[in-house]
């Protein structure tokens, strides 16, 4: 979808789906993009969503019921990028719904059991939370094909092993890559001619 049409709305869609189908929707949404400014913009959008959620007691109670440990907000929000301290909200309660927004290097190193901002004892914990029971949204995927291949290989291995709550990956891009890789065009959401004609 073209830039500016609200790809970050996937966070609100995921949250709505989690509230209505908590048994079918991954507990964590991991939003990955390779630009720090987009990480910060996405974090600000999730802060607004969380404020609205906290102002809706019925919805907040539904989300709180999913948590194992009571928290001020039933939706954890953490930003993982260089030069910004991780508030650790996302990893204190594995049952708590969470949005983790981060850069490719922070999320990628976490998935590979080598996150460089934490000690060796917590690296497996972070890898498990990022790679299990999570929907990973890879924004601007055309800019990071190697990271996308890593995600595809993790998904394939989990499928081969029959994981019960595997990682799910959603590739977002305003630009499709031409050449090399063949994409299943049936899985691509695009603007139609009717959309383009509609003011």
N, C-alpha and C positions, 0 to 999 in steps of 0.2 A: 504494500500500500504506500502511496506517496507520502513524503514528509509532510507533517502538519495535519494529517487526518486522524490523529489520536491513537497511535499504536499503543501508547501507555494505558489506554482504557482497558487493556487486557487485565490489569490489576483489579479493577472494579468488577469485570466479568467473572474472573476467578473467585473473588470474594462472594459474589452473588451465588455462584455455583456451589461453593463450599457451604454457605449457609443453608442452601436447599437440599444438597446431596452430600453431606459430610462423609458418608461411607464410600463414595465413589471418586471424590475429588482429592488430589494431593493436599496434604496439610500445609506445605510450604510453597511459596512462589519465589523463585530465584530469578531476578531480572538482571541480565548481564548485557552491558554495552561497553564498547571500547573507549568511550570519551567521558572524561570526568564531569564535564558540564552537563551531559545528559544524565549521568548518575545522580548528580545533585538535583536536576529538574525532576527526575522521577521520584526521588526521595521526597521532595517538597509536595508532589502530587499525592503520594501515599500518606503523608502527614495530614493533608486535607481530608482524604478518605477516612483515615482513622479518627479524626476529630468528629466527622459526621456520624461515624459508627458509634462512638462513645456517647453521642447526644441522642442516640436511639436505643433506649433501654431494652426493648424486646430483642433487637438484633444483637446487641452487646451480650445479653444473657445467653442467646443461642451459641455465640462464639465462646463465651466463658465456660459453657458446659463441656466444651472439647478440651479445655486445659486441664492438666494434672495438678498444677500448682496455681493458686490464685494470684492474679496480677492486676496492676492498676488498669491496664488496657488489655483486653483479651487478644488483640492483634499485635504481635511483636513486629518491630521495624528496626532493621539494622542496615547500615551502609558500610560496605567493605570496599574501600579504595585507599590507595597510598596517601599518606599525610593526614589521615582521619582515623581517630581511634574507634575501634569496634566497641559498641555499647554492650555486646554479648546478649542482648535480648533474645535473639534467634536461637541460641543454643542452651539456654538455662532450663527450658522445659520442652523436650522433644514433641510433646503432644500439643503444645500451644501453636495455633495458626500463626504463620510468620511470613513477612515479605522481606527478602534479603536483596538489596540492590547493590551491585558491585561491578567492578571492572573485570575484564577477561583474565588478567594476571592473578587477581585475588581469588576469584572463583575457580579458575583453572588449577591454580596451585593447591587449593583446598580439595578439589576432586581427586588430585593426584597424591594425596596424603603428604603434601609438602608445603603447606601454607606457611609462608615465611614470617608471619607476624604472631605466631603462637608456638608454644613448646611442643616437643615431640610427643608428649602424653596426650595432648588434646587434638593432634592432627587426625587420628582415626575417627574421633568423635565428630569433627567438622566434616570430614569426607562422607561419613554416614548420613549426616543431616542434609548435606548438599546433594547427595546422590541417591537417596531413598525417600519415597513418599513426598516427592517434590516435582513441581512443574517448573522447568527451567526455560525461560523466555530469552532467546538469543537475539537481541536487537542489533540491527546493522550487520547481520550475519555475513553479508557479502564481503565485509572488510576483514573478517577473521576466518578464512576457510580451514585453517589448521585446527582451530578451536572447535569448529563445527564437526570436523572429522573425529576429534576426541569424543565429543558428545555422542555422535552416532555409534562409535565403537562401544561406549559404555552401555548405551541402550541395547545394542545387539548382544552384548555379553550377558546383561541382566535377563534379556528374553531367553537366551540359550539356557540359562540356569533356572528359569522359572521363578524369578523373584516375585514375591506377593505384592509389594508396594514399590514398583520400579520407578526410576526416573522417567519423566516424560519431557520431551523437548519440543518447543515451538520456535521455529525459525522465522524471524521477522526481518523484512528488508524492503526498502523503497526501490532497490535496484537488484535485478536478478543477474547472476553471473552468466556470461555467455561462454560457450566452449566447454572444454573438459568434462565437467560433471553433468550428468543427465538428471533432470528433476522430474518427479511424478507430478505432472501439471494438474492432475485431478485433485491434488491436495493443496493447491495454491489458490488463495482468495485474492481476486483482482477486481479492479473497477471494470464494470461492463460498459458497452457503448451507451446503454440507457443511463448509466450513472454519469458518464461524461456529458451527455446531452442535458441532464437535469441541472438547472442553475443552482 
